[in-house]
């Protein structure tokens, strides 16, 4: 087997393992989040944050809108959280968050995305990675010709 075939085989196997690992990670995360408590939080402060980005080799500035919110856990203790991805937040807005009942300081906002949308996105990624991985494995074993 040539070096190229071995490399294609290893890359193909990795591309099949990646979707499996991602699936396991997502299932574990969903199970963990299913035990979290949902509550309402009130936005107390909103600010813009500029970041320098040079990912493409050229420097650019990105501006994000951040918000700090307050919420109370089931024991009535007040906690503070921050979020960066809300659309046009205003002070006084009420948002839905969830927190870990074993560690109420650990929290995140409830995603507004649909479950169907996430399933479609992940399915496309799995099909693409799985298809390319399968193709590379079959080609490296000379079961198909390129």
N, C-alpha and C positions, 0 to 999 in steps of 0.2 A: 504494500500500500504506500503510495507516494505521500510526501509531506503535505501537499495540498488536500489530499483525500482525508488524511488524519485530522488536519485543521478543520475541514468542513464537517467531519463527523463530530468532533468536540464542540464546535459552535452549534451544530444541529441539536446535540444532546442538551446543551445549555439553554437553547431556545425552547426546548420542551420542558425543561425543569423550571424555568422562570414563570410560566403561567401556573404551574402546579404550586410553586412556592407562594405566588401572589394570591391564589385562591385560598390556601391555608391561612395566610395572614389576614385576608379580608374576613373569612369566616370567624376566626378568633376575635378580631376586632368587633364584629357585629354582635357576637355573643357577649363580649365584655360590655359593650355600650347598651345592650338590652337590659342590663341590670342597673343602669344609671337612672337617677331620678330626674324627671323633667320639672322645670319651674320657670317662672317669668323673671326677667331681669330688666332693670331700668338703666338706660344709657345716661351717664353722668358727665361725660366729657368726650369731645370729638376733636381730632386734630389731623393735620396733613403731615405726612412724613415723606421726605425726599431721599431717594437712594441712588447712588451712582452705580451703574451697571456697565461692565465691559466684557460681557459674555461673547459678543460678536467681534471683538477686537477694536471696536470703536466705542468711545465713552458716551453714555447717554444717561439721562436722569429720568427716573420713574417716580411718580408721586402716588402714594396710597393714602387712603382715608382710614384712620384708626379710630376705634371707640373703646372707652372704658365703661364697664357696666357693673352694677351692684345687684346682688341677689341674696336671699336668705335660704339656708338649708332647712331641713325638717325640724331641727332643734331651735330654729329662730336665730341662728348666728349669721351675721352678715359677712359676705365674702365679695371680693372684687375679681373681675376677669377682664381680659382685653380681646378684641377681635379686629381683624384687618380687612375682611372681605365683605362687609355689609354695603349695600347700595344706598347711598345718601342717608346715613344715619343722622338723627337730630337728638339733641339733649332732651330727655324726657320720654323718648320712644321706648316702648316696651317690646322686648324680644324674648323668644323662647330659647332657653339653654338647658343643658343637662349636666349633672355633676355626679361624681363617684360618691355614693353614700358612705364608703369606707374612708374616703379622703375628700371631703367637700370642697377643698381648694382646687382640686383637679376638675376642670370644667371645659366645655366647648359649646358653641352655638349649635342649635339643631339645624341640620342642613335643609334647605328649601327644595333641593333637587328631588326629582321623582325616583322611585325605586326602579321603574321600568327604564328610565334613561340611563341609570348606572349599570343595569344589567346589559343593556345594548352596548354601552361603551366598553365594558369589560369583555363581553362576548366578541366584539370586533378585535380587540387586542389579543385575546386568546386564539382566535382563528388565524390572525396574521402570524403571530409568533409560532403557533403550532404548525401552520402550513409551511412556513419557511424552514422551521426546524426539521420537519418530516422530509421536505424536499432535499435539504442538505445531507441528511442521514442516508436517504435512498441513493442520492447521487454519489456520495463517498463510497458506498458499498457496490457501486456499478449496477444497481438494480434499475436505474433509469439513466438515460444519456442526456447530457446537457446540450 
